[in-house]
Amino acid sequence: MKNTKLRIAWIIPNVFCYLMLLGLSIWTVANSEGFEEINRLSLYVIFMLLLFLVSVYGSYRIWTWIKEGKI
């Protein structure tokens, strides 16, 4: 294992990004009726989609860096 501290420094924010996605998803589902009333549900769904894409891309980059031996 090369640069364990560097791996942890990249993986921990990625895990928090997934936790933030989970929290935003639960919060959006819990408040979906209110968001529909004020026409903001689509905005929060877009935020969730973008956060999901950022999380997956971050995981992919970390995985490729580990595979290439950079971290």
DARAVEN-V699048 format. One record per backbone hydrogen bond with DSSP energy under -0.5 kcal/mol. NH is the residue of the N-H (numbers start at 1). CO is the residue of the C=O. If there is no record, write none. Layout:
BEGIN
NH & CO
NH & CO
END
This chain:
BEGIN
7 & 3
8 & 4
9 & 5
10 & 6
11 & 7
12 & 8
14 & 10
15 & 11
16 & 12
17 & 13
18 & 14
19 & 15
20 & 16
21 & 17
22 & 18
23 & 19
24 & 20
25 & 21
26 & 22
27 & 23
28 & 24
29 & 25
30 & 26
31 & 27
32 & 29
35 & 31
36 & 32
37 & 33
38 & 34
39 & 36
40 & 35
41 & 35
44 & 40
45 & 41
46 & 42
47 & 43
48 & 44
49 & 45
50 & 46
51 & 47
52 & 48
53 & 49
54 & 50
55 & 51
56 & 52
57 & 53
58 & 54
59 & 55
60 & 56
61 & 57
62 & 58
63 & 59
64 & 60
65 & 61
66 & 62
67 & 63
68 & 64
69 & 65
70 & 65
71 & 65
END
